[in-house]
């Protein structure tokens, strides 16, 4: 493997001159720079990016933090993979590498800032979670480039990119009601994350405005997984007085509900209507296609990455907080009972 000394010897220049060329510094004559570049190409030499990063205090790498349970994977969750598509797109465009964290466990157990302090990354992208109060202090005190996707910190200088979860769920609930449903159930993701709570607030608001009962027996508390949707199916199926329609706060739970219903000859939307939230690509493959609230996750990932790269490279950067609009996709999983 060629070294920087080999390049200097072949180009007949000093070690320092090679370093200046590699780091694109001035004070190198054009013909000298050309000789060094030709030597680099001939020897197939790759500079040590870590060493370069230490010299410039940057290593052109972003750490992606995805807090998931121990038995879950980023690749198995469309929400994360769609965001990662956008992150990768922007990172490649700007010459950055990405480092997906291997940490697993609850949010309170994860050290979101570890990659930055260990100089594995110049900045941190946190998907679907918030740092702890102690981590927030360090982000602000040490001026760590960081951004949240799919969650947010109100009254904070920390960047975030999120979708309009509140109004998205309002759209879903109004659509269900417009189809004649008044007995409406809900599959909750969790009661911790901002987006999950905002969706439930939107759901509750529209029920109240339409004088429709918010029946506690028709709320199932899940965890965003397909398995939670399977459990929700059995919960609602066994109710003596069950709703005619269900709103799932994520598509993945709705799909779990869907798949389990097929095993028991329980027809959607004939026996029960259902709509999800996220815009998972699988919605178009269910039979019938699942209605959903579409989030532009690829665009959110791309925008968030551009923001954090701007923060890394611009000493005058000002924090940014961006909310993306969402879209109702009707599908065919909701039965119109106004015509019954």
C-alpha positions in Angstrom: 0.0 0.0 0.0 1.5 3.4 -1.1 2.2 6.0 1.6 2.5 9.8 1.5 6.3 9.4 1.6 6.1 7.2 -1.6 4.2 10.0 -3.3 6.7 12.6 -2.2 9.6 10.5 -3.5 8.0 9.8 -6.9 7.0 13.5 -7.4 10.4 14.6 -6.1 8.9 17.0 -3.5 8.8 17.2 0.3 6.3 15.4 2.5 4.8 18.7 3.5 4.2 19.7 -0.1 2.2 16.4 -0.7 0.2 17.2 2.5 -0.6 20.7 1.1 -1.8 19.2 -2.2 -3.9 16.6 -0.4 -5.5 19.1 1.9 -6.0 21.6 -1.0 -3.9 24.3 0.7 -2.2 27.2 -1.1 1.5 28.0 -1.7 2.0 25.1 -4.1 3.0 25.9 -7.7 0.7 24.6 -10.4 3.4 22.4 -12.0 4.4 21.0 -8.6 0.7 20.3 -7.8 0.4 18.5 -11.1 3.4 16.3 -10.4 2.0 15.3 -7.0 -1.5 14.6 -8.4 0.1 12.4 -11.1 2.1 10.5 -8.5 -1.0 10.0 -6.4 -2.8 8.5 -9.4 0.1 6.3 -10.5 0.6 4.9 -7.0 -3.2 4.6 -6.4 -2.6 6.4 -3.1 -5.6 7.1 -0.8 -5.1 9.7 2.0 -5.9 8.8 5.5 -9.2 10.5 6.0 -9.1 10.2 9.7 -5.7 11.9 9.9 -7.0 14.5 7.6 -10.0 15.0 9.7 -8.0 15.5 12.9 -5.9 18.1 11.1 -9.0 20.0 10.0 -11.2 19.0 12.9 -13.6 17.4 10.4 -13.8 13.9 8.9 -16.7 14.4 6.5 -18.9 11.8 8.3 -22.4 11.9 9.7 -23.6 9.6 12.5 -27.1 8.3 12.0 -28.8 7.4 15.3 -31.9 5.1 15.1 -33.1 4.0 18.6 -34.7 0.6 18.0 -35.5 -2.4 20.2 -32.7 -5.1 20.5 -34.5 -7.4 18.0 -35.3 -4.8 15.4 -33.3 -3.6 12.4 -33.2 -0.4 10.4 -33.5 -2.4 7.1 -36.8 -4.0 8.3 -38.6 -0.7 8.9 -39.7 1.3 5.9 -39.9 4.5 8.0 -36.1 4.4 8.6 -35.1 3.2 5.2 -37.0 5.9 3.4 -35.4 8.6 5.5 -32.0 7.0 5.0 -32.5 7.2 1.2 -32.8 10.9 1.5 -29.9 11.1 3.9 -27.6 9.1 1.6 -28.7 11.2 -1.4 -27.6 14.5 0.3 -24.5 13.0 1.9 -23.2 11.7 -1.4 -23.9 15.0 -3.1 -21.8 16.8 -0.5 -19.0 14.3 -0.2 -19.9 13.0 3.2 -20.0 9.4 4.5 -22.6 8.1 6.9 -22.2 5.9 9.9 -25.3 4.1 11.1 -25.1 3.6 14.9 -25.2 0.0 16.1 -26.7 1.0 19.5 -29.9 -0.6 20.5 -32.2 -0.2 23.5 -34.5 2.5 25.0 -33.8 6.1 24.3 -32.7 6.8 27.8 -30.0 4.1 27.5 -28.4 5.5 24.3 -25.5 7.9 24.0 -26.5 9.8 20.9 -23.3 11.9 21.1 -20.8 9.2 21.4 -19.8 9.2 17.7 -19.1 12.9 17.9 -17.0 12.8 21.0 -15.0 9.8 19.7 -14.4 11.7 16.5 -16.1 9.1 14.4 -18.4 11.8 13.0 -18.7 15.6 12.5 -22.4 15.7 13.4 -25.3 13.6 14.6 -28.7 12.9 12.9 -31.3 11.4 15.4 -34.3 9.7 13.8 -37.6 9.4 15.7 -36.3 10.3 19.1 -35.0 13.1 21.4 -31.7 13.4 23.3 -31.8 13.3 27.1 -31.7 16.7 28.9 -28.0 16.1 29.7 -27.3 15.4 26.0 -29.2 18.6 25.1 -26.9 20.5 27.4 -23.8 19.1 25.8 -25.1 19.8 22.2 -25.6 23.4 23.1 -22.5 23.9 25.3 -20.1 22.1 22.8 -21.9 23.4 19.7 -22.4 19.9 18.3 -24.0 19.8 14.9 -27.2 17.8 15.5 -30.6 17.5 14.0 -33.8 15.5 14.8 -36.0 13.9 12.2 -39.5 12.9 13.0 -39.4 14.5 16.5 -38.7 17.9 17.8 -37.7 20.0 20.8 -39.8 23.0 21.3 -38.1 26.2 22.6 -34.7 24.8 21.7 -32.0 25.9 19.3 -31.5 22.3 18.2 -32.4 21.7 14.5 -35.3 19.5 13.5 -37.2 18.3 10.4 -40.6 16.8 11.0 -43.9 16.3 9.3 -47.3 17.8 10.3 -48.4 14.9 12.4 -51.2 16.8 14.1 -52.9 18.0 10.9 -52.2 14.7 9.2 -54.2 12.9 11.7 -57.0 15.5 11.5 -57.2 14.7 7.8 -57.4 10.9 8.4 -60.1 11.3 11.1 -62.2 13.7 9.0 -62.0 11.3 6.1 -63.2 8.4 8.3 -66.1 10.5 9.6 -67.0 11.7 6.1 -67.5 8.0 5.2 -70.2 7.8 7.8 -68.3 6.2 10.7 -69.0 7.3 14.3 -67.7 4.3 16.1 -64.0 4.8 15.6 -61.1 2.9 17.2 -57.4 4.0 17.4 -54.1 2.1 17.5 -51.6 4.3 19.4 -47.9 4.0 18.6 -46.7 5.0 22.1 -47.3 7.8 24.6 -43.7 9.1 24.7 -42.7 10.5 21.3 -43.8 13.9 20.1 -45.2 12.7 16.8 -47.3 9.9 18.4 -48.8 12.3 20.9 -49.5 14.9 18.2 -51.3 12.3 16.1 -53.5 11.3 19.0 -54.3 15.0 19.7 -55.4 15.5 16.1 -57.6 12.4 16.4 -59.2 13.5 19.7 -59.8 17.0 18.5 -61.9 16.0 15.5 -63.9 13.5 17.5 -64.8 16.2 20.0 -65.7 18.7 17.3 -68.0 16.2 15.7 -69.6 15.1 19.0 -68.3 11.6 18.6 -67.4 9.6 21.7 -63.7 8.9 22.5 -64.3 5.4 23.8 -61.3 4.3 25.9 -62.1 0.6 25.2 -61.5 1.4 21.5 -57.9 2.6 22.0 -55.2 0.0 21.7 -51.7 0.9 22.9 -48.9 -0.5 20.6 -45.3 0.2 19.9 -45.1 1.1 16.1 -44.4 -2.6 15.2 -46.3 -4.9 12.9 -46.6 -7.3 15.9 -48.6 -4.6 17.7 -51.0 -4.5 14.8 -51.4 -8.3 15.1 -52.2 -7.9 18.8 -54.6 -5.0 18.0 -56.5 -7.2 15.6 -57.3 -9.8 18.3 -58.1 -7.1 20.8 -60.7 -5.4 18.6 -62.0 -8.7 17.1 -62.9 -9.9 20.6 -64.8 -6.8 21.7 -68.5 -7.4 22.0 -69.1 -3.8 20.9 -66.4 -3.0 18.4 -65.8 0.1 16.2 -66.7 0.1 12.5 -63.5 1.8 11.6 -59.9 2.0 13.0 -57.2 4.6 12.6 -53.7 3.3 13.1 -51.1 5.8 14.0 -48.6 3.9 11.7 -48.9 1.9 8.5 -46.8 -0.9 9.9 -49.3 -1.6 12.7 -52.2 -1.3 10.2 -50.4 -3.9 8.0 -50.1 -6.2 11.0 -53.8 -5.8 11.6 -54.5 -6.5 7.9 -52.4 -9.6 7.6 -53.9 -11.1 10.8 -57.4 -10.4 9.6 -56.7 -12.5 6.4 -56.0 -15.6 8.6 -59.5 -15.4 10.1 -61.5 -14.5 7.1 -62.2 -11.1 8.5 -62.8 -8.8 5.6 -61.4 -5.2 5.2 -63.3 -3.0 4.6 -66.5 -5.1 4.7 -66.2 -6.1 8.4 -64.1 -3.2 9.5 -62.4 -0.2 7.9 -58.9 0.9 8.6 -56.4 3.7 7.7 -52.8 4.1 8.5 -50.1 6.9 8.7 -46.7 7.2 7.0 -47.1 6.4 3.4 -45.4 3.0 3.5 -44.9 1.5 0.0 -46.6 -1.7 1.1 -49.9 0.2 1.3 -50.4 -0.1 -2.5 -49.8 -3.9 -2.3 -52.4 -4.8 0.3 -55.7 -6.0 -1.0 -57.5 -3.7 -1.0 -54.9 -0.9 -1.0 -54.5 0.6 2.5 -55.5 4.3 2.9 -52.8 6.3 4.6 -51.3 9.7 5.4 -48.2 10.1 3.3 -45.1 11.7 4.8 -42.4 12.8 2.3 -39.7 10.9 4.3 -37.0 10.8 1.6 -37.3 14.6 1.2 -37.2 15.0 5.0 -34.0 13.0 5.2 -32.4 14.9 2.4 -33.3 18.3 3.9 -32.1 17.3 7.4 -28.8 16.2 6.0 -28.3 19.4 4.1 -29.1 21.4 7.2 -26.5 19.6 9.4 -23.8 19.8 6.7 -24.5 23.5 6.5 -24.1 23.7 10.3 -20.8 21.8 10.1 -19.3 24.0 7.3 -20.7 27.4 8.2 -19.5 29.1 11.4 -22.4 31.7 11.1 -25.0 29.0 10.8 -28.4 29.6 12.4 -30.6 26.7 13.6 -33.4 25.6 11.4 -36.8 23.9 12.2 -38.8 22.7 9.3 -42.3 21.1 9.1 -43.3 19.2 5.9 -46.9 18.9 4.8 -48.6 15.5 4.5 -51.1 14.1 2.0 -54.2 11.9 2.4 -54.1 8.8 0.1 -57.6 7.3 0.2 -56.8 3.7 -0.8 -59.8 1.4 -0.7 -59.6 0.2 3.0 -62.4 2.4 4.3 -66.0 1.5 3.6 -68.5 4.3 2.9 -71.4 3.5 5.2 -73.4 6.6 4.3 -74.9 4.7 1.4 -76.0 1.7 3.4 
